[in-house]
Amino acid sequence: MLAAIRSKKRFQLSKIILNFSVVPLIAGIVYIGRLVLTLFGQWICNSFGSCNSLGSIMLSHTLSEFFGIILSLFFGWIYFRKKSNFFIFIIISAILTWTNPLNLLNLSRSERTRTVLDNKMAPAYFVGDRIRYNIIKTEADRSLKHGDIILFEGNEKSPESYLGRVLGVPGDQIEFRGLNYFLRAPGRLPVDVALKELPISACRVNLLSDMDLALGGKLDCFEESLYQINYKVLQRKGLPLLSYLEIDRLGGETVRVSANHYFVLCDNRISHCKDSRFFGPIPDKWILGRVITE
């Protein structure tokens, strides 16, 4: 009698384990379906209109999320429709698929990915590009270098996250001179950072949306060199890097970067982006991660 009870308990336990193991399997199948549908949504955008906009990304993501929920409910209904705990497993399955199972598995990893939602870092990154970045976890992680691209959050008045390139590290003094700037860094030779004009095609402006072009007006492509790090920026000839309002906000055309702060700018300098011209040098506690460049 006792042996029969134990056998029955073991059978029930194995049945519960089997039921729970089916849920992540469903989630994995649905995630693959969501990925296929996302690619299909991007193909629709490319075929019938410009995909260089936030709307096209939201369309793909919305279709993907909707598909995930419907398909998870469908698989759950097939497997659990005759079981007493049908609704419990359906809810678990829907949550897993809606929140993206790969993100749940990657919560503890130091490397993350995200989709670029604007063209403020063009021509390095455009809307829809996927970037990888290392999470800032320790003080050592915050030892950023000139030219690093970072993901950072704003203050309570602007709580979104932004991308920017580090131009000044703690101890630096930056003197803005029209289009260019002069950088004095402790322990390094002063450098006059000047822009070298390039053909406009070198900055791939054809990938910008009509709205970006309307806001930016005439664009010019330049190469900027900072301590042997070369990158392209979008600027307009004859337009100073700092406006009168930004000079007033920064307290002058010479900026000293204090301890635990960094001075960052977008590569698309005329995109009305929120960088250190808006926030001033940003504190390191705002920094979320360093973008991994290929």
Secondary structure, 3 states (H helix, E strand, C coil): CHHHHHHHHHHHHHHHHHHHHHHHHHHHHHHHHHHHHHHHHHHHHHHHCCCCCHHHHHHHHHHHHHHHHHHHHHHHHHHHCCCCCHHHHHHHHHHHHHCCHHHHHCCCCCEEEEECCCCCCCCCCCCCCEEEEEECCCCHHHCCCCCCEEEEECCCCCCCEEEEEEEECCCCEEEEECCEEEEECCCCCCEEECEEEECHHHHCHHHCCHHHHHHHCCCEEEEEEECCEEEEEEECCCCCCCCHHHHHHHCCCEEECCCCEEEEECCECCCCCCCHHHHCCEEHHHEEEEECCC
